[in-house]
């Protein structure tokens, strides 16, 4: 009877150890990464574990980037993860930007992500134009003649200037100021 209890305890301990090893060294993820061309070593997985980095938040985006033909170092992705960035969204945005022909660097994408904006939505907005109508602008010319105008503009976001607060209201105000300035000149 004691032998059965000892065997049961040894098996339970072995299962616990295997579970811990599997958590520290996700071998399936390691195989998937290396087969996709992302070189990940067991020592890198161990250092991720020591830094409290979840490899499932780093390696799948690295695999996506590699399959899309974008070379990215794992340490770069890890550093963005450690400062609170969303590595998966940044990777997806880089892939969409490449397909849309938008020149988006990793540093620009991470700064947009860390600024609190949805980087995937930002890339989508940059790939298409948006039409905006201003309100009715009423003013008088220098000689006193009344003028009323409505401006119809097409706007395309510049991904490199997205970290500033150029929202639709700011753009409308600038257009209205420009229209009034042109009327008076």
JOKAZI-V478775 format. One line per field, one symbol per residue. ss: DSSP state (a for helix, b for strand, c for the rest). phi: phi as a letter, one per 20 degrees, with the letter a starting at -180 (. if undefined). burial: I if it has 16 or more other C-alpha atoms within 10 Angstrom, else O. Layout:
BEGIN
ss: ???
phi: ???
burial: ???
END
This chain:
BEGIN
ss: caaaaaaaaaaaaaaaaaaaaaaaccaaaaaaaaaccccccaaaaaaaaaccccaaaaaaaaaaaaaccccccaaaaaaaaaccccaaaaaaaaaaaaaacccccaaaaaaaaaccccaaaaaaaacccbbbbcccbbbbcccccbbbbccbbbbcccaaaccccccaaaaaaaaaaaaaaaaac
phi: .fffffffffffffffffffffffcffffffffffeneecdfffffffffemdfffedfgfffgfffendebefffffffffeneefffffffffffffemeeceffffffffffnefffffffffecececdeffddbcffenffccbcddcdccfeffdffeeeefffffffffffffffffe
burial: OOOOOOOOOOOOOOOOOOOOOOOIIIOOIIOOIOOOOIIIOOOOIIOIOOOOIOIOOIIIIIIIIIOIOOOIOIOOIIOIIOOOIIIIIIIIIIIIIIOOOIOIOIOIIIIIIIOOOIIIOIIOIIIOOOOOOIOOOOOOOOOOOOOOOOOOOOOOIOIOOIIOOOOOOOIIOOIIOOOIOOOOO
END
